[in-house]
Amino acid sequence: MSKYGQYCPVAKSLEILGDRWTLLIIRDLLYGTRHFNDLERGLPGISRALLAGRLRQLQRAGLVDKQVTAAGRSTTDYRLTHAGRELFPVISSLRAWGETWAFGDPTPDELDPVLLMWWMRNRTEVDRLPDQRVVAQFDFHGAATVSFWLILTKNDVTLCLTDPGYEINLLITADLAAFYKLWGGRISYQDALATDVVCVEGIPKLTRAFPQWFGWADAMPAKRETPALETA
């Protein structure tokens, strides 16, 4: 943690939040990520040791609580405190600034299909899913040729890197770079379909509902005034 030696609230805030990865950890915790392994999957490039160190720093600063639960087997949850949740408008403001001044088309090194699917898995609006289980296959081409599967239910969303063997209800075929731009809000869903860079096929009622199941921008959904987190 860097020390600036200044009696200034901005400097004091940066002493807590200014290190690399820290605000992205906060971002993912605001989204509802709870477990260490899930945080690591959503932050490719961070080492386990560095992630553990950043979480300890946030605990010492009073922004994160570490909770051990025993539901069948012992699990560890990381949850934002009230002070941590107060960073929601900070992250939202950074998103708005970034969209205006720092956010262009994705570069080749940013086109990570596994990370993209992990974001989709984590940012599924489960309350909008149908009562039936939906299995969606994603076939990407362009920067990478690879397939993934999302198994979507109201109780759980599972990302599969290999064919789970279920009947496919939806088939999404997309250019990877275009789908990244769709996810980041650079192009609209309607334009992506109209230009054939994204194609969604399957049961008609599911194809119509598909775009409503996800938060399509790489930050907090604008429709939410506050993140869907538990109260302290």
Secondary structure as UniProt FT lines:
FT   HELIX           9..17
FT   TURN            20..21
FT   HELIX           22..31
FT   HELIX           36..41
FT   TURN            44..45
FT   HELIX           48..60
FT   TURN            61..62
FT   STRAND          64..70
FT   STRAND          74..80
FT   HELIX           82..85
FT   TURN            86..87
FT   HELIX           88..101
FT   HELIX           108..110
FT   HELIX           113..122
FT   HELIX           126..128
FT   STRAND          134..141
FT   STRAND          146..152
FT   STRAND          157..160
FT   STRAND          170..175
FT   HELIX           176..183
FT   TURN            184..185
FT   HELIX           189..194
FT   TURN            195..196
FT   STRAND          198..202
FT   HELIX           204..209
FT   HELIX           210..213
FT   TURN            222..223
//
